[in-house]
Amino acid sequence: MQFLIKGNYRRNLFTLENKTGCRFLTLDAYNKDSILQFYQKSGFVFHTDKDKDKSTRTMRYDLKPYSDKLNKLMLPASGGTYSNR
């Protein structure tokens, strides 16, 4: 259960009992190495390379792999899935 709680608040918000139909989290990050590295360590990827020279970079995080992992962990205990797809 530590996987579900510690440091995964945003992921849990959009996957546990999700009724929003959300698949991706997106953000505009300031184009500074330390900021971009922070988001990359959290699993975000660049949406495009066209904004390399701009003041912000568009990044996205795909929630589906996280949701699939939750379902694999929780399915035996609950008999169902934790995300609505």
C-alpha positions as CSV (number, residue, x, y, z in Angstrom):
1,M,0.0,0.0,0.0
2,Q,3.0,2.4,0.4
3,F,3.1,2.5,-3.4
4,L,-0.4,3.9,-3.4
5,I,0.2,6.7,-0.9
6,K,3.8,7.9,-0.6
7,G,4.7,10.6,-3.2
8,N,2.0,9.6,-5.6
9,Y,-0.9,11.9,-4.7
10,R,-1.5,13.3,-8.2
11,R,-1.3,9.9,-9.8
12,N,-3.7,8.5,-7.2
13,L,-6.1,11.4,-7.6
14,F,-6.5,10.6,-11.3
15,T,-6.5,6.8,-11.1
16,L,-8.2,5.6,-7.9
17,E,-12.0,5.5,-8.5
18,N,-11.3,7.9,-11.4
19,K,-14.4,9.4,-13.0
20,T,-12.8,12.2,-14.9
21,G,-11.6,10.2,-18.0
22,C,-8.2,11.7,-17.6
23,R,-5.3,9.9,-19.3
24,F,-2.5,12.5,-19.3
25,L,-1.3,15.2,-16.9
26,T,0.2,18.1,-18.8
27,L,2.2,21.1,-17.6
28,D,4.3,24.0,-18.9
29,A,7.6,23.9,-17.1
30,Y,10.1,26.8,-17.0
31,N,12.9,25.9,-19.4
32,K,15.6,25.6,-16.8
33,D,17.7,22.4,-16.4
34,S,16.9,21.9,-12.7
35,I,13.2,22.3,-13.2
36,L,13.1,20.1,-16.3
37,Q,15.1,17.4,-14.5
38,F,12.8,17.5,-11.6
39,Y,9.8,16.7,-13.8
40,Q,11.7,14.1,-15.8
41,K,12.6,12.3,-12.6
42,S,8.9,12.2,-11.8
43,G,8.1,10.5,-15.1
44,F,7.2,13.5,-17.3
45,V,8.4,13.6,-20.9
46,F,8.6,16.4,-23.4
47,H,5.5,16.8,-25.6
48,T,7.5,18.3,-28.5
49,D,11.0,19.5,-29.3
50,K,9.6,22.6,-31.0
51,D,9.6,24.6,-27.8
52,K,13.3,23.9,-26.9
53,D,14.2,27.6,-27.3
54,K,11.1,29.0,-25.5
55,S,10.8,30.1,-21.9
56,T,8.6,27.1,-21.1
57,R,8.5,23.5,-22.2
58,T,5.3,21.5,-22.5
59,M,5.5,18.1,-20.7
60,R,3.1,15.2,-20.2
61,Y,2.7,12.2,-17.8
62,D,0.9,9.2,-19.0
63,L,-1.3,7.8,-16.3
64,K,-2.2,4.5,-18.0
65,P,1.0,2.6,-17.0
66,Y,0.5,3.7,-13.4
67,S,-3.2,2.7,-13.5
68,D,-2.3,-0.7,-15.0
69,K,0.2,-1.2,-12.2
70,L,-2.4,-0.3,-9.6
71,N,-4.9,-2.7,-11.2
72,K,-2.3,-5.5,-11.2
73,L,-1.5,-4.9,-7.5
74,M,-5.1,-4.5,-6.3
75,L,-7.1,-6.9,-8.5
76,P,-6.4,-10.0,-6.4
77,A,-7.5,-8.3,-3.2
78,S,-10.6,-6.5,-4.6
79,G,-11.8,-8.6,-7.4
80,G,-12.2,-5.5,-9.6
81,T,-10.2,-2.6,-11.0
82,Y,-9.4,0.7,-9.3
83,S,-9.6,2.9,-12.3
84,N,-12.5,3.3,-14.7
85,R,-11.4,2.8,-18.3
